[in-house]
Amino acid sequence: MGTTFNIQNTKNQSKITLMSKTKQKEALTSEDQIQAFLDNKENKKYHYNDLKEEDYKISSGSLNLDLAMGGGLGCGIHRFTGVNEGGKTSCSLSFAKHFQEHFGDTGKVVYFKSEGRLSAEMLKRSGIDTSERKWCVIACNVFEKVFELIRELVTKNDEKRKYMFIVDSMDALCRQIDYDKAFTDSEQVAGGSLIASVFLKKQALPIAMHGHIAIITSQVRIEIPANSYAAKAGPKQKQAGGFAVKHYANYILEFQERNASTDIFYENPEAKKLDEKGNPVGHTCKVIFRKSVNEKTNARVRYPIIYNRTGGNSIWLERELVDMMRLWGYFEQSGAWITFDESTFEQFKDKGLPNKIQGEGRLISLLEENRELSNLLVKDFKKMILK
């Protein structure tokens, strides 16, 4: 009896051990479950984990703006807003030029012209390559058609192209259902905002994960209440496209109005009276970061624009460089004479930097004429500040 019991007991133990091992095999870890979900063919359409996230930066052409943005504009959706003539379109085109240079023949800028603002003169100033492979203008002001084309290019991209989409502007887009209505007929309230919200909800992630950029421009509208006594906090700002654009955007840059007395560069800057300063030769573009991905929200950036330049040189980079060199102690100035410190002179003397130079104007001219020196200084500042 004892022997029989021992054999039976051993069999039971073996059975229990086998069942335990079977349960262990059947038990899935959370990692197994997640991987099974990602590998499921039906699910692959709805996630982008198989894609490698892009990590590139597109220069604005301005040293100040690039430094504030951590090197430039990355992939995803961005919103440029602000007053009329604030610089939204010009800044968008400057990014577009550098996008073309960054990606070459694999990149393409698609500009949705929903206003009549884009001109041959603006393109000439911006330095955009207008060849068919790198540039396309879609003159369309219908919400649905603009967004349908963007989705088509993102989701059916057999050539593996990189796109920069510029919608200029959100304010000028109308709904397809309202397009043929008489001007006296009312349009659906918040219809455009609803479509923008739906589009961004569906396409914000695909645009970013596939490594594309979308810039959406719009104006800040001021809502003034009818009862002026109730406006204790001041007029409210309304944003074209509703809050969806604000929510899904990585960067929101708000371009500010320029002041005629403080933000304009004149032919005769030493004149005390405004009417004696002569013709304007440039101005300061002012930007406030309303939203950012690098802790720059509410930061204010200024960068100079110089007139009558073409080929993408309207941003007065050389003036930015002189200001930056002064700020970081690259030179000392005594009267009109500028003397470079020893380390700066030794680093750049082979590229044409003199030991000293008379006047800020001559230094700016030197940097304008010596592009190699200017580019090296830009790289030096970015390497030092963005390290």
Phi, psi and chi 1 to 4 in degrees:
 res  aa     phi    psi   chi1   chi2   chi3   chi4
   1 MET       -  -41.7  -69.9  -71.2  -68.4      -
   2 GLY   -63.2  -41.2      -      -      -      -
   3 THR   -64.6  -44.2  -54.3      -      -      -
   4 THR   -59.4  -41.9  -55.0      -      -      -
   5 PHE   -62.6  -41.4  175.2   77.7      -      -
   6 ASN   -64.5  -40.6  -72.6  -22.8      -      -
   7 ILE   -65.2  -44.8  -68.5  171.0      -      -
   8 GLN   -61.5  -43.0 -140.9  171.0    7.3      -
   9 ASN   -61.9  -41.4 -170.2   45.3      -      -
  10 THR   -64.2  -40.7  -56.6      -      -      -
  11 LYS   -62.8  -41.8  -73.7 -178.6  178.1  179.4
  12 ASN   -63.6  -41.9  -71.6  -23.5      -      -
  13 GLN   -62.3  -41.5  -72.7  -65.8  -24.5      -
  14 SER   -63.8  -40.5  -61.0      -      -      -
  15 LYS   -63.3  -42.9 -162.5  172.4 -176.8 -179.7
  16 ILE   -64.8  -42.5  -68.8  170.0      -      -
  17 THR   -62.4  -42.7  -57.4      -      -      -
  18 LEU   -63.3  -42.9 -177.3   62.0      -      -
  19 MET   -63.8  -37.4  -70.8  175.1   63.1      -
  20 SER   -64.9  -42.0  178.0      -      -      -
  21 LYS   -66.1  -38.5  -73.6 -177.1  177.7  179.1
  22 THR   -62.8  -42.5  -56.4      -      -      -
  23 LYS   -63.8  -37.8  -77.2 -173.9  175.8 -179.3
  24 GLN   -63.5  -38.6  -74.0  177.8    3.0      -
  25 LYS   -66.7  -37.9  -72.7 -178.7 -179.8  178.5
  26 GLU   -75.0  -25.2  -68.7  176.5   -6.2      -
  27 ALA   -70.4  124.2      -      -      -      -
  28 LEU   -99.4  139.9  -68.5  175.3      -      -
  29 THR   -80.4  165.1   65.1      -      -      -
  30 SER   -63.7  -33.2   60.9      -      -      -
  31 GLU   -65.2  -39.0  -70.1   76.5   15.5      -
  32 ASP   -63.8  -42.2  -68.4  -26.6      -      -
  33 GLN   -64.2  -43.3  -70.5  174.8  -67.8      -
  34 ILE   -64.8  -43.9  -69.0  170.0      -      -
  35 GLN   -64.6  -38.5 -166.3   58.6   51.2      -
  36 ALA   -62.7  -38.8      -      -      -      -
  37 PHE   -64.1  -44.6  171.1   84.6      -      -
  38 LEU   -68.7  -32.8  -64.9  174.4      -      -
  39 ASP   -81.3  -15.6  -68.5  -19.9      -      -
  40 ASN   -61.4  126.1 -172.5  -62.9      -      -
  41 LYS   -60.8  -35.7  -70.1 -177.2  179.4  179.9
  42 GLU   -68.9  -27.7  -66.5 -177.9    1.7      -
  43 ASN   -84.8  -21.5  -65.7  -22.5      -      -
  44 LYS   -61.0  -26.0  -78.6 -173.8  175.2  -67.8
  45 LYS   -68.4  -23.8  177.5 -177.6  176.7 -178.5
  46 TYR  -108.8    5.9  -57.0  106.5      -      -
  47 HIS  -137.5  162.5   73.2   77.6      -      -
  48 TYR  -124.2   27.1  -56.5   91.9      -      -
  49 ASN   -69.7  -17.3  -78.8   54.0      -      -
  50 ASP   -78.9  -11.6  -65.7  -24.5      -      -
  51 LEU   -91.3  145.1  -62.4  177.8      -      -
  52 LYS   -89.7  123.7 -177.7 -179.6  178.3 -178.5
  53 GLU   -63.0  134.5  -74.2 -163.7   60.6      -
  54 GLU   -78.8  146.0  -56.4  -80.2  -11.4      -
  55 ASP  -139.7   73.9 -174.4   23.2      -      -
  56 TYR  -122.8  164.0   61.7   79.6      -      -
  57 LYS  -130.1  129.9  -61.0  -71.2 -174.5 -179.6
  58 ILE  -104.1  125.2  -58.5  -60.0      -      -
  59 SER   -69.5  148.5  172.4      -      -      -
  60 SER   -87.2  -14.9   63.7      -      -      -
  61 GLY    94.1  -13.8      -      -      -      -
  62 SER  -106.4  129.1  160.4      -      -      -
  63 LEU   -64.2  -43.7  178.1   58.6      -      -
  64 ASN   -61.3  -46.1  -67.2  -17.2      -      -
  65 LEU   -69.6  -40.1 -167.0   53.2      -      -
  66 ASP   -60.4  -44.2  -77.0   -3.5      -      -
  67 LEU   -63.9  -39.0  -68.2  175.4      -      -
  68 ALA   -68.2  -26.6      -      -      -      -
  69 MET   -97.4   12.9  -59.5 -176.0   80.3      -
  70 GLY    72.1   23.5      -      -      -      -
  71 GLY   122.3  -21.7      -      -      -      -
  72 GLY   147.8 -163.5      -      -      -      -
  73 LEU   -93.6  128.0 -157.2   62.7      -      -
  74 GLY   -96.8 -179.2      -      -      -      -
  75 CYS   -71.5  159.0   53.7      -      -      -
  76 GLY   119.4 -169.7      -      -      -      -
  77 ILE  -101.1  135.5  -67.4  174.9      -      -
  78 HIS  -133.9  149.6  -49.3  -79.6      -      -
  79 ARG  -121.1  127.3  179.5  169.7  180.0 -107.7
  80 PHE  -110.7  117.2  -68.6    1.2      -      -
  81 THR  -129.9  176.0 -175.4      -      -      -
  82 GLY   134.7 -168.5      -      -      -      -
  83 VAL   -75.0  162.2  -61.1      -      -      -
  84 ASN   -62.4  140.2 -171.7   34.3      -      -
  85 GLU    65.4   22.5  -66.1  -67.3  -32.6      -
  86 GLY   -82.6  -19.9      -      -      -      -
  87 GLY   118.2   11.6      -      -      -      -
  88 LYS   -62.9  -50.8  -58.5 -177.3  -66.2  -65.6
  89 THR   -67.0  -43.8  -61.1      -      -      -
  90 SER   -61.8  -40.6  -63.8      -      -      -
  91 CYS   -66.7  -40.7 -172.3      -      -      -
  92 SER   -60.3  -43.2  -60.2      -      -      -
  93 LEU   -68.8  -32.4  -67.7  175.5      -      -
  94 SER   -65.9  -43.3 -175.4      -      -      -
  95 PHE   -61.0  -40.7  -84.7  115.2      -      -
  96 ALA   -61.8  -42.2      -      -      -      -
  97 LYS   -58.5  -47.4  172.0 -173.7  179.5  -67.5
  98 HIS   -72.7  -26.4  -69.9   92.4      -      -
  99 PHE   -64.0  -44.4  178.1   87.7      -      -
 100 GLN   -61.4  -42.0  -70.7  179.0  -28.9      -
 101 GLU   -67.1  -36.0  -67.4  174.4   -9.4      -
 102 HIS   -68.3  -43.7 -177.0   90.0      -      -
 103 PHE  -100.9  -13.0  -75.1  107.8      -      -
 104 GLY    60.9 -135.4      -      -      -      -
 105 ASP   -72.9  -12.2  -75.8  -19.7      -      -
 106 THR   -85.7  -10.0   63.0      -      -      -
 107 GLY  -106.3  150.2      -      -      -      -
 108 LYS  -146.2  135.6 -176.6  162.0 -171.6  167.4
 109 VAL  -100.1  125.3  178.8      -      -      -
 110 VAL  -112.3  111.4 -177.9      -      -      -
 111 TYR  -103.0  116.8 -175.9   98.9      -      -
 112 PHE   -91.6  108.7  -68.0   94.0      -      -
 113 LYS   -92.4   89.3 -179.3 -179.7  178.2 -179.6
 114 SER   -93.3  -10.6   57.4      -      -      -
 115 GLU  -111.9  176.4  -61.1  178.3    5.1      -
 116 GLY   -99.7   21.1      -      -      -      -
 117 ARG   -78.4  -37.3  178.1  165.0  170.2   72.3
 118 LEU   -62.6  128.4 -174.2   68.3      -      -
 119 SER  -131.7  165.7   64.2      -      -      -
 120 ALA   -62.2  -34.4      -      -      -      -
 121 GLU   -66.0  -41.0 -176.6 -177.8   -6.6      -
 122 MET   -64.1  -40.6  -69.2  179.4   71.6      -
 123 LEU   -65.9  -37.6  -69.7  174.7      -      -
 124 LYS   -65.5  -42.3 -173.7  176.9  179.4 -179.1
 125 ARG   -64.7  -38.2  -72.8 -157.7  -51.3  -94.0
 126 SER   -75.9  -21.2   67.0      -      -      -
 127 GLY    77.9   20.2      -      -      -      -
 128 ILE   -65.4  135.7  -70.9  -72.4      -      -
 129 ASP   -80.9  110.5 -176.9  -18.3      -      -
 130 THR   -92.3   15.2   57.2      -      -      -
 131 SER   -65.3  151.2   59.8      -      -      -
 132 GLU   -59.0  -32.5 -174.3  179.3   13.0      -
 133 ARG   -69.5  -26.5 -176.9   71.5 -177.3  169.0
 134 LYS  -114.6  -10.0  -63.2 -177.3  179.2 -178.6
 135 TRP  -148.4  140.8  172.5 -103.3      -      -
 136 CYS  -151.1  133.8  176.9      -      -      -
 137 VAL  -109.9  122.6  176.3      -      -      -
 138 ILE  -108.1  106.4  -54.4  -65.2      -      -
 139 ALA   -84.2   91.8      -      -      -      -
 140 CYS  -149.7  137.0  177.9      -      -      -
 141 ASN  -124.2   29.9   64.9  -19.0      -      -
 142 VAL  -108.8  121.3  178.2      -      -      -
 143 PHE   -46.7  -58.0  -94.3  108.3      -      -
 144 GLU   -60.5  -40.2  -68.9   90.2  -21.7      -
 145 LYS   -71.0  -39.3  -62.3  -55.7  177.3 -177.2
 146 VAL   -61.7  -47.8  168.3      -      -      -
 147 PHE   -72.3  -32.1  -66.6  153.8      -      -
 148 GLU   -63.9  -40.9  -79.7  174.1   13.8      -
 149 LEU   -67.9  -40.8  179.1   55.5      -      -
 150 ILE   -59.7  -46.9  -67.0  175.5      -      -
 151 ARG   -62.7  -39.3 -179.2  166.3   63.7  176.3
 152 GLU   -61.5  -44.8  178.4   83.3    7.2      -
 153 LEU   -69.8  -32.9  -68.5  171.3      -      -
 154 VAL   -75.9  -43.4  170.0      -      -      -
 155 THR   -85.8  -23.7   57.0      -      -      -
 156 LYS  -120.3   69.1  -61.5  177.8 -178.2  178.3
 157 ASN  -110.3   71.4 -172.3    5.5      -      -
 158 ASP   -63.9  -29.2  -65.5  -23.3      -      -
 159 GLU   -81.7   -6.7  -70.8 -173.9  -65.5      -
 160 LYS    58.5   42.5  -54.3  -60.9 -178.1 -174.5
 161 ARG   -77.7  157.9  -56.6  -69.4  -61.7  -84.2
 162 LYS  -105.5  131.5  -66.8  -61.1 -179.1 -167.7
 163 TYR  -115.1  143.6  -70.0  106.4      -      -
 164 MET  -116.8  118.0  173.8  179.7  -81.4      -
 165 PHE  -100.5  131.3  -56.3  106.6      -      -
 166 ILE  -121.5  116.0  -59.3  175.1      -      -
 167 VAL  -102.9  108.3 -179.3      -      -      -
 168 ASP  -127.4   92.9 -168.5   12.6      -      -
 169 SER  -134.2  171.8   67.3      -      -      -
 170 MET   -63.9  -32.0 -178.9   72.6   77.0      -
 171 ASP   -62.0  -30.6  -55.0   79.2      -      -
 172 ALA   -90.7   -1.7      -      -      -      -
 173 LEU   -83.0  142.1  -64.7  176.9      -      -
 174 CYS  -127.3  161.2   67.6      -      -      -
 175 ARG   -76.9  148.2  -65.4 -167.8   67.0 -160.4
 176 GLN   -60.6  -37.8 -173.3  173.1   -6.4      -
 177 ILE   -67.0  -24.0 -164.2  172.4      -      -
 178 ASP   -95.0   -8.7  -63.4  -36.6      -      -
 179 TYR   -60.6  -42.7 -166.7   80.0      -      -
 180 ASP   -97.1    6.4  -66.5  -37.6      -      -
 181 LYS   -69.8  153.2  -75.7 -176.7  177.0  179.5
 182 ALA   -66.4  152.5      -      -      -      -
 183 PHE   -63.5  -22.3  -64.1  115.9      -      -
 184 THR   -83.5  -13.7   53.5      -      -      -
 185 ASP   -79.3  142.7  -67.8  -14.9      -      -
 186 SER   -77.8  148.2   61.0      -      -      -
 187 GLU   -98.3  159.8  -63.2 -175.8    1.7      -
 188 GLN   -63.3  130.3 -178.1  177.3  -14.5      -
 189 VAL   -65.6  129.5  177.2      -      -      -
 190 ALA    60.4   22.5      -      -      -      -
 191 GLY   -63.1  -44.7      -      -      -      -
 192 GLY   -64.1  -39.6      -      -      -      -
 193 SER   -63.6  -37.9  -62.2      -      -      -
 194 LEU   -64.4  -45.5  176.4   61.4      -      -
 195 ILE   -64.6  -42.1  -67.2  177.7      -      -
 196 ALA   -60.5  -41.1      -      -      -      -
 197 SER   -63.3  -44.9  177.1      -      -      -
 198 VAL   -64.9  -44.3  171.9      -      -      -
 199 PHE   -60.9  -48.2  166.3   76.0      -      -
 200 LEU   -66.7  -35.8  -67.7  168.7      -      -
 201 LYS   -60.5  -38.8 -174.0 -172.1  -60.2 -177.5
 202 LYS   -84.8  -30.0  -68.9 -178.2  177.2 -178.9
 203 GLN  -114.0   -9.3  -71.6  -61.0  -60.7      -
 204 ALA   -59.8  -46.1      -      -      -      -
 205 LEU   -69.0  -48.3 -177.3   60.3      -      -
 206 PRO   -58.9  -40.6  -25.5   34.4      -      -
 207 ILE   -61.0  -45.0  -74.1  172.1      -      -
 208 ALA   -69.6  -46.1      -      -      -      -
 209 MET   -69.1  -28.1  -67.8  -59.3  -61.7      -
 210 HIS   -86.3    0.1  -76.6   94.4      -      -
 211 GLY    81.8   27.2      -      -      -      -
 212 HIS  -101.4  168.4  -53.3  -55.8      -      -
 213 ILE  -125.1  138.0  -66.9  176.2      -      -
 214 ALA  -127.6  124.3      -      -      -      -
 215 ILE  -110.1  121.8  -63.3  175.1      -      -
 216 ILE  -114.4  119.6  -62.3  175.2      -      -
 217 THR   -98.9  150.9   73.8      -      -      -
 218 SER  -163.3  165.1   60.2      -      -      -
 219 GLN  -100.6  153.4  -66.7 -174.1   27.5      -
 220 VAL   -86.0  123.1  170.7      -      -      -
 221 ARG  -100.1  144.2  -57.8  171.8 -177.8  174.2
 222 ILE  -103.7  124.5  -58.2  -62.0      -      -
 223 GLU  -102.0  111.9 -179.8 -175.9   11.0      -
 224 ILE  -102.1  118.8  -58.4  175.5      -      -
 225 PRO   -66.2  149.6   22.1  -30.9      -      -
 226 ALA   -64.9  -36.6      -      -      -      -
 227 ASN   -89.7   99.2 -177.1    0.0      -      -
 228 SER   -63.7  -25.9   59.4      -      -      -
 229 TYR   -71.6  -19.7  -65.2  100.0      -      -
 230 ALA   -87.4   -6.1      -      -      -      -
 231 ALA   -90.2   54.5      -      -      -      -
 232 LYS   -67.4  -32.6  -65.7 -179.2 -179.9  179.1
 233 ALA   -92.3    6.1      -      -      -      -
 234 GLY    88.6  169.1      -      -      -      -
 235 PRO   -65.2  147.5   23.2  -33.3      -      -
 236 LYS   -87.7  147.5  -63.4  179.4 -179.2  179.0
 237 GLN   -95.3  130.6  -69.1 -176.1  -17.9      -
 238 LYS  -111.3  147.7  -64.2 -178.1   68.9  177.1
 239 GLN  -118.3  130.5  -59.4  163.6  -12.6      -
 240 ALA   -62.6  139.6      -      -      -      -
 241 GLY    89.0    0.6      -      -      -      -
 242 GLY    72.7 -168.7      -      -      -      -
 243 PHE   -80.8   -7.8  -72.0  100.6      -      -
 244 ALA   -61.8  -44.4      -      -      -      -
 245 VAL   -61.9  -39.2 -177.2      -      -      -
 246 LYS   -65.6  -40.4 -179.8  178.0 -179.9 -179.5
 247 HIS   -68.7  -44.9  175.5   73.5      -      -
 248 TYR   -86.8  -13.1  -68.9  104.5      -      -
 249 ALA   -73.2  142.3      -      -      -      -
 250 ASN   -78.4  -52.0  -68.4  -24.6      -      -
 251 TYR  -114.5  139.5  -83.5  102.4      -      -
 252 ILE  -123.4  112.8  -62.2  178.4      -      -
 253 LEU  -105.8  123.3  -55.9 -174.0      -      -
 254 GLU  -105.8  116.9 -174.8  176.6  -61.8      -
 255 PHE   -88.0  130.6  -68.7   77.2      -      -
 256 GLN   -97.7  158.0  -56.4  -64.6  -64.0      -
 257 GLU   -70.9  141.4 -170.8  173.3    4.9      -
 258 ARG   -95.1  146.3   50.4 -176.7  176.6  -95.0
 259 ASN   -92.8  131.1 -172.6  -67.6      -      -
 260 ALA   -63.6  -29.2      -      -      -      -
 261 SER   -92.3  -25.4   59.1      -      -      -
 262 THR  -115.4  -19.7   58.6      -      -      -
 263 ASP  -110.7    4.5  -62.4  -35.3      -      -
 264 ILE  -108.2  136.2  -52.8  -64.9      -      -
 265 PHE   -94.7  128.4  -54.6  129.1      -      -
 266 TYR  -112.6  164.8  -66.9   95.5      -      -
 267 GLU   -60.7  -39.5  -71.5  176.6  -33.6      -
 268 ASN  -118.3   78.8 -177.0   18.7      -      -
 269 PRO   -66.7  -18.3   24.0  -33.1      -      -
 270 GLU   -79.7  -15.2  -57.3  -58.7  -35.8      -
 271 ALA   -65.1  139.3      -      -      -      -
 272 LYS   -81.9  -32.5  -66.3 -178.0  179.3  179.7
 273 LYS   -95.5  143.2  -65.8 -177.7  179.3 -179.8
 274 LEU   -62.3  -38.6 -170.4   61.0      -      -
 275 ASP   -75.1   -4.6   57.3   -1.5      -      -
 276 GLU  -105.5   -2.0  -64.7  176.1   -3.6      -
 277 LYS   -77.1  -16.3  -70.5 -178.8  178.2  -70.1
 278 GLY    88.4 -164.0      -      -      -      -
 279 ASN   -74.5  148.1  -67.0  -37.7      -      -
 280 PRO   -67.8  139.9  -17.6   30.7      -      -
 281 VAL  -116.5   -5.8  -63.6      -      -      -
 282 GLY   175.8 -178.5      -      -      -      -
 283 HIS  -156.0  168.0   69.3  -94.6      -      -
 284 THR   -96.4  128.2  -62.2      -      -      -
 285 CYS   -93.4  130.2 -170.1      -      -      -
 286 LYS  -117.5  129.4  -59.5 -177.9  -66.3 -174.7
 287 VAL  -128.8  137.3  179.1      -      -      -
 288 ILE  -113.3  131.3  -61.3  177.6      -      -
 289 PHE   -80.6  104.0  -76.6   66.4      -      -
 290 ARG   -82.6  -21.4  -67.2  -58.2 -176.3 -168.7
 291 LYS  -155.7  142.3 -174.6 -180.0  178.8 -176.8
 292 SER  -149.8  167.8   72.2      -      -      -
 293 VAL  -108.0    5.5  -65.4      -      -      -
 294 ASN  -133.7   35.6   64.3  -15.4      -      -
 295 GLU    62.4   30.3  -60.5  179.0  -23.1      -
 296 LYS  -106.2   10.0  -68.8  -68.4 -177.4 -179.8
 297 THR   -56.2  131.8  -58.4      -      -      -
 298 ASN    77.1    1.1  -65.2  -37.1      -      -
 299 ALA   -69.4  149.4      -      -      -      -
 300 ARG  -115.5  130.8  -63.7  171.0 -179.0  -96.4
 301 VAL  -125.6  137.8  177.5      -      -      -
 302 ARG  -121.8  137.1  -59.0  163.6   64.0   94.5
 303 TYR  -143.1  145.8   61.2   90.3      -      -
 304 PRO   -87.5  143.4   29.4  -31.0      -      -
 305 ILE  -115.7  134.7  -58.8  -66.6      -      -
 306 ILE  -116.0  138.4 -173.8  167.7      -      -
 307 TYR   -82.8  167.4  -57.7  152.7      -      -
 308 ASN    62.5   28.7  -59.6  -41.1      -      -
 309 ARG  -112.8  147.8  -83.0 -169.9  179.6 -178.2
 310 THR  -125.0  177.5   58.8      -      -      -
 311 GLY    74.6   20.4      -      -      -      -
 312 GLY    83.2   24.7      -      -      -      -
 313 ASN  -113.3   20.6  -62.7  -54.8      -      -
 314 SER   -69.7  -29.9  -66.9      -      -      -
 315 ILE   -73.0  125.0  -65.0  176.4      -      -
 316 TRP   -81.2   74.3 -155.6   -8.5      -      -
 317 LEU   -61.6  -36.4  178.2   63.9      -      -
 318 GLU   -64.9  -36.1  -61.0   79.7   12.9      -
 319 ARG   -68.1  -39.0 -170.6 -179.4 -176.4   97.7
 320 GLU   -59.9  -41.9  -73.9 -176.0  -54.7      -
 321 LEU   -63.2  -42.2  -79.7  171.4      -      -
 322 VAL   -63.2  -44.1  171.3      -      -      -
 323 ASP   -62.6  -40.3  -68.6  -20.1      -      -
 324 MET   -68.7  -39.1 -164.3   68.6   71.1      -
 325 MET   -64.7  -37.9  -68.4  169.2   78.0      -
 326 ARG   -67.5  -43.2  178.3 -175.9  -71.2  108.3
 327 LEU   -62.6  -39.2  179.5   65.2      -      -
 328 TRP   -94.6   10.2  -74.8   85.7      -      -
 329 GLY    72.3   31.0      -      -      -      -
 330 TYR   -72.1  -23.0  -82.9   44.5      -      -
 331 PHE  -148.0  164.9   61.5   74.8      -      -
 332 GLU  -119.0  145.1  -69.4 -175.8   -2.9      -
 333 GLN  -120.8  127.7 -171.9  166.9   -1.1      -
 334 SER  -125.4  106.5  178.6      -      -      -
 335 GLY    67.2 -127.7      -      -      -      -
 336 ALA   -87.0  -16.7      -      -      -      -
 337 TRP   -83.9  133.2  -77.6   98.3      -      -
 338 ILE  -110.8  121.1  -66.9  173.2      -      -
 339 THR  -116.5  123.3  -55.1      -      -      -
 340 PHE   -80.7  143.7  -65.3   94.6      -      -
 341 ASP   -67.6  160.9   72.1   79.5      -      -
 342 GLU   -59.9  -43.9 -174.0  175.8  -12.6      -
 343 SER   -66.3  -39.1   61.1      -      -      -
 344 THR   -65.5  -44.0  -58.4      -      -      -
 345 PHE   -61.7  -45.6  173.4   65.9      -      -
 346 GLU   -64.2  -36.6  -71.2  -64.4  -33.1      -
 347 GLN   -70.0  -34.5 -176.2  178.4   -4.4      -
 348 PHE  -119.2    6.4  -61.7  105.4      -      -
 349 LYS   -64.2  -34.0   65.7  178.8 -178.7 -179.8
 350 ASP   -70.2  -14.0  -66.8  -20.4      -      -
 351 LYS  -100.4    7.7  -57.0  -58.2  179.0 -177.2
 352 GLY   104.5    8.1      -      -      -      -
 353 LEU   -81.8  122.8 -174.8   72.5      -      -
 354 PRO   -79.3  167.1   30.2  -33.5      -      -
 355 ASN   -67.9  -38.2 -176.0   31.3      -      -
 356 LYS  -148.0  159.1   59.9  171.0   59.7  178.9
 357 ILE  -149.8  147.9 -166.1  168.6      -      -
 358 GLN   -96.4  112.0 -172.4  177.5   19.7      -
 359 GLY    93.0  140.5      -      -      -      -
 360 GLU   -64.3  -35.5 -176.6  178.5  -57.5      -
 361 GLY   -60.9  -40.3      -      -      -      -
 362 ARG   -69.0  -35.0  -71.0 -171.3  178.6 -178.0
 363 LEU   -66.2  -41.7  176.8   55.0      -      -
 364 ILE   -62.8  -43.0  -69.5  175.9      -      -
 365 SER   -61.9  -39.7  -63.3      -      -      -
 366 LEU   -60.8  -44.5  169.7   66.6      -      -
 367 LEU   -69.8  -32.0  -64.6  173.7      -      -
 368 GLU   -67.0  -38.5  -70.8  173.4  -19.3      -
 369 GLU   -81.1  -30.8  -64.9  164.5    5.2      -
 370 ASN  -105.3   83.8 -168.9  -23.9      -      -
 371 ARG   -64.5  -34.2  -66.5  -70.5 -179.1 -175.7
 372 GLU   -62.5  -44.4 -176.0 -179.0    8.7      -
 373 LEU   -63.4  -43.8  175.4   59.2      -      -
 374 SER   -60.7  -45.9  -62.7      -      -      -
 375 ASN   -64.1  -37.7  -69.2  -24.8      -      -
 376 LEU   -66.7  -38.7  -75.5  173.0      -      -
 377 LEU   -65.8  -40.1  -75.3  165.9      -      -
 378 VAL   -60.4  -47.8  168.4      -      -      -
 379 LYS   -61.3  -37.8  -70.6  180.0 -179.9  178.3
 380 ASP   -64.1  -44.5 -169.6   55.2      -      -
 381 PHE   -67.2  -42.5  -81.4  117.0      -      -
 382 LYS   -64.0  -41.5  -73.4 -173.7  176.5 -177.7
 383 LYS   -64.4  -39.2 -178.3  179.9  179.1 -180.0
 384 MET   -74.6  -42.2  177.1  176.5   60.7      -
 385 ILE   -87.6  -30.9  -62.9  172.7      -      -
 386 LEU   -97.2   10.0  -61.2  176.4      -      -
 387 LYS   -63.6      -   61.2 -177.2  179.1 -178.9
